[in-house]
Amino acid sequence: MARGKLTGVKKAAILLMALGPDISAKILKHFSESDIERISLEIANTSKIEISAINEVFEEFLLVNQAQKYVLDGGLEYARNLLERTLGPQKAKEIIKKLKDASQIKPFMFARNADPKQLTNLIANEHPQTIALILSYLDAQLSSQVLSALPDEQQADIAQRIATMERTSPEVLNEVEKVLKERLSSVVQHDFAAAGGIQTLVDILNNVDRGTEKVILEELEVDYPDLVDEIRKRLFIFEDVISLDNASIQRIIREVDQKDLAMALKGSSEEVRERIFRNVSKRAAEMLKEEIEFMGPVRLREVEEAQQRIVSIIRKLDETGEIIISRGGEDAIIV
């Protein structure tokens, strides 16, 4: 097997086979289902690996990871300069290309460690669309802190722009990064990329305090009720019930329809089922188990509708203060 002729899937298969099943299983969790299938097929069809191929894959893996660290430390140009000094221009070019191809160089990486207050001050006077663009690319926790610090009248507008954002041209991204480069003295170049969307906004809202979330959703609901409905569905899902304390779960169970509960549990994880069963009487748990078994096969849509009805009840109980959903940016709960 000649050096440099290995495909990406082949390299991944060789690396995982060399690392062993325990480590490989943890790594595979981060791949998509289609990638897992392709890599698994490659592993299944590989009976023998030459030492030279293993060495090649490990060498590339280490070099790319080192290059990624350089990027995080000082940006793309800093990484390129260090790699050229160490490996020469040609090898450095190859590694930088691999980073780009793997989408490991993200826009606005230079701002990942920025102080939230400082960053807020730097972008507060920018156009709302510019602020939305920046927050879409930043880590959700950092974006939530910045969004919370902005004036109330800006928050809903920016949140709406994040949720409806799709693709941004390289020219616009370059211009925005150029402005921040002058202020933060670091910049990363990048390829065409997509950011924003409802899930991005949900990730941010899941890290803001409840007051900020309420202001944003109430403002959005005036003009974008359908958008707010979709956001609320994603802010707390049925499986998140395991994050609640026992008293809250017991309060929820008293409120929900038992048929809805059985239907919701029919399509839930074993962990969620056990958590519910532990918070009802032994007899009630047995009845629930019997009802789940008795209903036989059910449509996924029916399960999701039952789960959503229960989630709506959970959110109402949270809003009235009868239960507490722990949220980012809030004080810890003491019981």
Wavefront OBJ file of the C-alpha trace (Angstrom):
o trace
v 0.000 0.000 0.000
v 1.829 3.121 -1.273
v 2.192 6.186 0.871
v -0.101 9.040 0.026
v -2.640 6.763 -1.748
v -4.866 6.106 1.235
v -8.428 7.454 1.117
v -9.944 9.344 4.039
v -12.167 6.393 4.955
v -9.205 4.022 4.790
v -7.153 6.279 7.063
v -9.998 6.460 9.579
v -10.347 2.659 9.524
v -6.612 2.122 10.037
v -6.478 4.622 12.886
v -9.432 3.034 14.703
v -8.095 -0.481 14.220
v -4.722 0.572 15.597
v -6.253 2.325 18.617
v -8.279 -0.718 19.664
v -12.019 -1.251 20.308
v -12.411 0.662 23.597
v -10.996 3.950 22.346
v -12.418 3.493 18.852
v -15.952 3.035 20.197
v -15.747 6.402 21.962
v -14.413 8.093 18.827
v -17.065 6.610 16.523
v -19.833 8.225 18.591
v -18.814 11.562 17.118
v -19.303 10.428 13.509
v -22.525 10.549 11.495
v -24.397 7.294 10.862
v -23.357 7.284 7.200
v -19.682 7.763 8.104
v -19.861 5.030 10.744
v -21.317 2.683 8.134
v -18.580 3.482 5.586
v -15.767 3.163 8.131
v -17.192 -0.050 9.575
v -17.427 -1.538 6.098
v -13.810 -0.577 5.443
v -12.709 -2.168 8.717
v -14.658 -5.322 7.907
v -12.940 -5.557 4.523
v -9.447 -4.971 5.899
v -7.641 -8.128 6.980
v -4.052 -6.904 7.111
v -2.386 -3.521 7.609
v 1.205 -2.792 6.791
v 3.272 -1.081 9.487
v 4.184 1.654 6.997
v 0.476 2.463 6.520
v -0.103 2.674 10.285
v 2.907 4.962 10.661
v 1.678 7.173 7.826
v -1.781 7.543 9.360
v -0.474 8.251 12.862
v 2.019 10.795 11.529
v -0.705 12.661 9.643
v -3.079 12.493 12.606
v -0.496 13.999 14.949
v 0.548 16.689 12.470
v -3.023 17.788 11.759
v -3.850 17.931 15.464
v -0.706 19.948 16.146
v -1.657 22.307 13.338
v -5.129 22.678 14.824
v -3.538 23.667 18.145
v -1.452 26.276 16.346
v -4.625 27.690 14.784
v -6.310 27.892 18.183
v -3.236 29.554 19.683
v -2.718 32.243 17.108
v -4.783 31.920 13.959
v -4.278 30.456 10.515
v -1.255 32.570 9.539
v 0.465 31.779 12.824
v -0.125 28.056 12.197
v 1.128 28.298 8.624
v 4.324 30.098 9.687
v 5.124 27.541 12.395
v 4.436 24.602 10.091
v 6.576 26.070 7.304
v 9.493 26.521 9.689
v 9.117 22.973 10.991
v 8.101 21.015 7.894
v 8.728 23.264 4.928
v 6.255 25.176 2.691
v 4.918 22.179 0.745
v 4.101 19.999 3.766
v 2.667 22.987 5.613
v 0.393 23.726 2.650
v -0.833 20.121 2.611
v -1.677 20.130 6.318
v -3.458 23.488 6.186
v -5.514 22.167 3.266
v -6.456 19.087 5.312
v -7.642 21.348 8.132
v -9.778 23.351 5.723
v -11.155 20.249 4.021
v -12.135 18.847 7.411
v -13.863 22.132 8.304
v -11.718 22.383 11.423
v -11.019 26.063 10.806
v -14.131 27.944 11.833
v -14.971 31.608 11.334
v -14.379 33.846 14.367
v -12.214 31.255 16.155
v -10.094 34.163 17.332
v -12.957 35.348 19.555
v -13.464 32.017 21.357
v -11.648 33.198 24.498
v -12.796 36.802 24.359
v -14.190 38.345 27.511
v -18.013 38.468 27.077
v -18.272 42.037 28.394
v -15.439 43.220 26.178
v -16.930 41.490 23.157
v -20.352 42.985 23.888
v -18.858 46.471 24.029
v -17.034 45.878 20.750
v -20.089 44.808 18.755
v -22.989 46.534 20.544
v -23.102 49.410 18.052
v -22.887 47.181 14.979
v -25.895 46.502 12.748
v -28.166 43.789 14.269
v -27.484 41.524 11.276
v -23.733 41.807 11.901
v -24.198 40.971 15.579
v -26.419 38.004 14.648
v -23.773 36.752 12.224
v -21.023 36.895 14.856
v -23.134 35.206 17.551
v -24.130 32.439 15.111
v -20.508 31.342 14.785
v -19.415 31.696 18.406
v -19.759 29.053 21.104
v -23.372 28.977 22.345
v -22.391 29.799 25.927
v -20.369 32.857 24.902
v -23.126 33.981 22.521
v -25.722 33.652 25.286
v -23.671 35.882 27.595
v -23.300 38.524 24.891
v -26.978 38.355 23.920
v -28.034 38.704 27.564
v -25.858 41.803 27.968
v -27.335 43.605 24.961
v -30.281 46.027 25.440
v -33.689 44.349 25.702
v -34.970 46.087 22.585
v -32.159 44.536 20.537
v -32.349 40.982 21.820
v -35.495 39.778 20.034
v -34.454 41.373 16.743
v -31.035 39.697 16.857
v -32.570 36.376 17.971
v -34.931 36.430 14.977
v -32.050 37.150 12.615
v -30.052 34.221 14.040
v -32.987 31.842 13.659
v -33.669 32.800 10.024
v -30.049 33.068 8.900
v -28.934 30.534 6.317
v -25.742 31.124 4.326
v -23.381 34.082 4.319
v -21.010 34.914 1.498
v -17.245 34.763 2.078
v -17.009 38.468 1.229
v -19.330 39.482 4.066
v -17.639 37.114 6.519
v -14.229 38.475 5.541
v -15.370 42.054 6.022
v -16.853 41.389 9.462
v -13.742 39.486 10.563
v -11.574 42.311 9.253
v -13.318 44.758 11.577
v -12.917 42.465 14.577
v -9.311 41.782 13.615
v -8.483 45.421 14.144
v -10.104 45.299 17.570
v -8.960 41.917 18.836
v -5.667 41.712 16.882
v -6.329 38.226 15.576
v -8.216 36.801 12.625
v -8.894 33.486 10.896
v -9.538 33.134 7.157
v -12.051 30.520 6.073
v -14.023 28.977 3.276
v -17.714 29.397 2.482
v -19.736 28.243 5.465
v -23.269 28.065 6.869
v -24.348 29.313 10.282
v -27.438 30.286 12.213
v -30.770 28.521 12.102
v -33.328 27.733 14.770
v -31.137 25.178 16.546
v -28.352 27.743 16.898
v -30.780 30.111 18.596
v -32.122 27.298 20.799
v -28.570 26.442 21.917
v -28.028 30.089 22.857
v -31.368 30.437 24.654
v -30.657 27.274 26.622
v -27.707 29.127 28.148
v -29.291 32.506 28.912
v -31.182 33.318 32.090
v -34.935 32.810 32.158
v -35.639 36.567 32.114
v -33.713 37.073 28.894
v -35.416 34.075 27.297
v -38.842 35.411 28.260
v -38.154 38.868 26.797
v -36.895 37.416 23.510
v -39.727 34.914 23.060
v -42.454 37.415 23.973
v -41.092 39.940 21.487
v -40.691 37.328 18.756
v -44.187 35.922 19.346
v -45.805 39.176 18.232
v -44.585 38.839 14.634
v -43.268 35.264 14.465
v -45.620 32.969 16.449
v -44.768 29.872 14.391
v -41.053 30.434 14.949
v -41.608 30.745 18.709
v -43.643 27.515 18.736
v -40.758 25.675 17.077
v -38.220 27.217 19.464
v -40.257 26.250 22.525
v -40.528 22.669 21.265
v -36.746 22.433 21.144
v -35.883 24.294 24.349
v -36.945 21.378 26.543
v -37.578 17.937 25.070
v -39.243 14.980 26.765
v -35.956 13.105 27.299
v -34.718 16.071 29.362
v -37.076 14.977 32.155
v -34.150 12.999 33.617
v -32.498 16.336 34.480
v -35.350 17.252 36.844
v -35.415 16.484 40.545
v -37.752 13.796 41.888
v -40.220 16.250 43.419
v -40.648 18.005 40.062
v -41.148 14.707 38.248
v -43.803 13.675 40.767
v -45.570 17.031 40.289
v -45.549 16.560 36.509
v -46.918 13.015 36.743
v -49.883 14.275 38.794
v -50.679 16.776 36.040
v -50.375 14.669 32.894
v -52.869 12.293 31.338
v -51.804 8.708 32.090
v -52.513 7.599 28.523
v -50.221 10.364 27.265
v -47.582 9.274 29.756
v -47.746 5.654 28.612
v -47.599 6.675 24.955
v -44.664 9.027 25.614
v -42.761 6.332 27.480
v -43.394 3.870 24.659
v -40.885 5.768 22.544
v -38.501 6.945 25.257
v -35.154 5.644 26.443
v -34.858 3.055 29.199
v -33.263 5.702 31.414
v -36.328 7.951 31.156
v -38.705 5.051 31.818
v -36.855 3.967 34.938
v -36.780 7.543 36.234
v -40.558 7.810 35.848
v -41.193 4.370 37.357
v -39.110 5.296 40.418
v -41.323 8.312 41.050
v -44.653 6.499 41.145
v -45.930 3.772 43.408
v -45.025 0.169 42.668
v -48.606 -0.535 41.613
v -48.729 2.535 39.344
v -45.420 1.538 37.743
v -46.757 -1.951 37.032
v -49.917 -0.514 35.477
v -47.853 1.809 33.286
v -45.645 -1.060 32.131
v -48.712 -3.159 31.342
v -50.324 -0.344 29.367
v -47.111 0.244 27.385
v -46.870 -3.444 26.537
v -50.579 -3.792 25.793
v -50.688 -0.935 23.226
v -48.330 -2.835 20.898
v -46.764 -1.052 17.885
v -47.575 2.665 17.652
v -46.860 5.420 15.159
v -43.850 7.623 15.879
v -46.049 10.665 15.272
v -48.403 9.614 18.101
v -45.478 9.186 20.492
v -44.045 12.589 19.590
v -47.438 14.282 20.015
v -47.893 12.747 23.478
v -44.375 13.760 24.481
v -44.976 17.305 23.252
v -48.192 17.599 25.280
v -46.252 16.589 28.386
v -43.439 19.022 27.546
v -46.029 21.821 27.273
v -47.237 20.969 30.771
v -43.651 20.927 32.054
v -42.968 24.378 30.628
v -46.185 25.781 32.134
v -45.264 24.394 35.548
v -41.816 25.921 35.149
v -43.273 29.317 34.204
v -45.558 29.318 37.270
v -42.663 28.322 39.506
v -44.175 24.993 40.556
v -41.114 23.175 39.239
v -37.643 24.436 38.321
v -35.841 23.667 35.099
v -32.172 24.365 35.750
v -30.905 26.818 33.139
v -27.559 28.321 32.138
v -26.728 31.647 33.781
v -28.878 30.989 36.861
v -27.871 30.302 40.416
v -27.611 26.695 41.568
v -30.656 25.272 43.317
v -30.252 24.422 47.004
v -32.603 21.879 48.537
l 1 2 3 4 5 6 7 8 9 10 11 12 13 14 15 16 17 18 19 20 21 22 23 24 25 26 27 28 29 30 31 32 33 34 35 36 37 38 39 40 41 42 43 44 45 46 47 48 49 50 51 52 53 54 55 56 57 58 59 60 61 62 63 64 65 66 67 68 69 70 71 72 73 74 75 76 77 78 79 80 81 82 83 84 85 86 87 88 89 90 91 92 93 94 95 96 97 98 99 100 101 102 103 104 105 106 107 108 109 110 111 112 113 114 115 116 117 118 119 120 121 122 123 124 125 126 127 128 129 130 131 132 133 134 135 136 137 138 139 140 141 142 143 144 145 146 147 148 149 150 151 152 153 154 155 156 157 158 159 160 161 162 163 164 165 166 167 168 169 170 171 172 173 174 175 176 177 178 179 180 181 182 183 184 185 186 187 188 189 190 191 192 193 194 195 196 197 198 199 200 201 202 203 204 205 206 207 208 209 210 211 212 213 214 215 216 217 218 219 220 221 222 223 224 225 226 227 228 229 230 231 232 233 234 235 236 237 238 239 240 241 242 243 244 245 246 247 248 249 250 251 252 253 254 255 256 257 258 259 260 261 262 263 264 265 266 267 268 269 270 271 272 273 274 275 276 277 278 279 280 281 282 283 284 285 286 287 288 289 290 291 292 293 294 295 296 297 298 299 300 301 302 303 304 305 306 307 308 309 310 311 312 313 314 315 316 317 318 319 320 321 322 323 324 325 326 327 328 329 330 331 332 333 334 335
